[in-house]
Amino acid sequence: MKLKEVTEGKVRIFVPDPKEYMIEGKFDPSWAPVFYNPKMTFNRDLSVIVVSLLKPKIILDALSATGIRGIRYYVESWKSEQLILNDKNSTAASLIQINVKNNGIENAKIYNKDANALLYEIKSEYIDIDPFGSPVPFILSSINATIRNGIVAFTATDLSPLEGSSRTSCRRKYDAINYKLSSSKELGLRILIGKIIREAATLEKTVHPLFSFYADYYYRLFVIVESGARKADENINKNLKYFGECPRCGFQTFVDENCKTKCPICGENFIIIGPLYIGPLHNMEFLKRMIDTYSDFNYLSSFNRIQKLLNVIEKEAKYKSVFYNISKLASKLKVSAIPPIDSILECLGDASKTHFAPTGIRTDKGYEEIIRCVKSLR
Ligand SMILES: C[S@@+](CC[C@H](N)C(=O)[O-])C[C@H]1O[C@@H](n2cnc3c(N)ncnc32)[C@H](O)[C@@H]1O
């Protein structure tokens, strides 16, 4: 395999030379014998900041490919006592050996196993699950492998089921009813968290989001794992519900399983999806620590984008409601000219933008108040 050395963050990594794997002048990272996607640098950069705050004794990068993620954690975040890197692809495992050495790391353990098999053999304080597509096949094993109050980081690139475009796939993989709704970008993340809570509960454990976001074509979610059947029950009872959107007037709300399915505003039948998680998407204390810390990482190539994302998340995190997509709402209400988002925010007073959608607003003020602003400004 012909290799090329690339720099990302503070590490230099050998990756398959893209020139060797081009088809008709195009390159897709999945065509190379070992996967490296520069488009995921933003995901890795933010994860470097998260891990630097967590300082786990053991880091397990269960689906490592070139090893870049775990190597970056060790070099840029925190020199953990144990760094464990794994990939079931033997070419990847050999490349991880080269990359670990090239970055002067002496004490890494490298495995060439199926991640699920490895996760039932060893325990870790921080586990990274960064698969192709859905993380579902690794939820149970990774939650099981965490030591008390450990963290699991999940990437999910299968937005099509999570956002309700592939409804049967969502039913199959996430055991949730789904439809494409106005705020599906956020609801998809909530369906993923709901699935993780239900899987964890089978092990008498539960999870709470530490930090999460949507970017490009994926969700990234860090959860803290807690043990105890009672905690699992409490989280299910408090935070797992359904979500209803009125197809006629756009009113939206969390609902109970056996709720009335009529919209209280116009009487139309709701479209109901779920189960999904209705709690906070971040731990506020941890988010504050991220905001206080990220400027130490101003060498990162995505620093400006990180700053922008954290600024928006800091503002939107204080609201409990799912965001309203103003352009979708305006089209349901047959309002032809959509008012500028900044004018709506000003009209509402207590509201923010959301990182999930450029035409979204987040507020705990009611539907009527939002409609009043949309109509008065058109
Ligand atoms: C998306 S890539 C990982 C990218 C890497 N984390 C990064 O940041 O560059 C997914 C990797 O998981 C590996 N993989 C897929 N299924 C696996 C399994 N069941 N056990 C272990 N590795 C697996 C693939 O060989 C591939 O290298």
The ligand as an SDF file (V2000), in Angstrom:
LIG
                    3D

 27 29  0  0  0  0  0  0  0  0999 V2000
  -15.3690    5.2620   10.0550 C   0  0  0  0  0  0  0  0  0  0  0  0
  -13.9850    4.2680   10.2340 S   0  0  0  0  0  0  0  0  0  0  0  0
  -13.1750    4.8840   11.6600 C   0  0  0  0  0  0  0  0  0  0  0  0
  -12.5240    6.2090   11.4490 C   0  0  0  0  0  0  0  0  0  0  0  0
  -11.6290    6.6660   12.5520 C   0  0  0  0  0  0  0  0  0  0  0  0
  -12.2450    6.5350   13.8580 N   0  0  0  0  0  0  0  0  0  0  0  0
  -11.2040    8.1040   12.2890 C   0  0  0  0  0  0  0  0  0  0  0  0
  -11.5390    9.0200   13.0690 O   0  0  0  0  0  0  0  0  0  0  0  0
  -10.5340    8.3130   11.2730 O   0  0  0  0  0  0  0  0  0  0  0  0
  -14.6570    2.7830   10.8200 C   0  0  0  0  0  0  0  0  0  0  0  0
  -13.6080    1.6990   11.0560 C   0  0  0  0  0  0  0  0  0  0  0  0
  -14.2460    0.6340   11.7560 O   0  0  0  0  0  0  0  0  0  0  0  0
  -13.7070   -0.5920   11.3030 C   0  0  0  0  0  0  0  0  0  0  0  0
  -14.7020   -1.6160   11.6490 N   0  0  0  0  0  0  0  0  0  0  0  0
  -15.9210   -1.8270   11.0690 C   0  0  0  0  0  0  0  0  0  0  0  0
  -16.5880   -2.7890   11.7430 N   0  0  0  0  0  0  0  0  0  0  0  0
  -15.7900   -3.1700   12.7790 C   0  0  0  0  0  0  0  0  0  0  0  0
  -15.9360   -4.1060   13.8330 C   0  0  0  0  0  0  0  0  0  0  0  0
  -17.0440   -4.8430   13.9550 N   0  0  0  0  0  0  0  0  0  0  0  0
  -14.9210   -4.2310   14.7190 N   0  0  0  0  0  0  0  0  0  0  0  0
  -13.7960   -3.4880   14.6040 C   0  0  0  0  0  0  0  0  0  0  0  0
  -13.5910   -2.5990   13.6080 N   0  0  0  0  0  0  0  0  0  0  0  0
  -14.5730   -2.4300   12.7140 C   0  0  0  0  0  0  0  0  0  0  0  0
  -13.4560   -0.3960    9.8290 C   0  0  0  0  0  0  0  0  0  0  0  0
  -12.4430   -1.2970    9.3880 O   0  0  0  0  0  0  0  0  0  0  0  0
  -13.0160    1.0800    9.8010 C   0  0  0  0  0  0  0  0  0  0  0  0
  -11.6210    1.1770    9.8370 O   0  0  0  0  0  0  0  0  0  0  0  0
  1  2  1  0
  2  3  1  0
  2 10  1  0
  3  4  1  0
  4  5  1  0
  5  6  1  0
  5  7  1  0
  7  8  2  0
  7  9  1  0
 10 11  1  0
 11 12  1  0
 11 26  1  0
 12 13  1  0
 13 14  1  0
 13 24  1  0
 14 15  1  0
 14 23  1  0
 15 16  2  0
 16 17  1  0
 17 18  1  0
 17 23  2  0
 18 19  1  0
 18 20  2  0
 20 21  1  0
 21 22  2  0
 22 23  1  0
 24 25  1  0
 24 26  1  0
 26 27  1  0
M  CHG  2   2   1   9  -1
M  END
$$$$
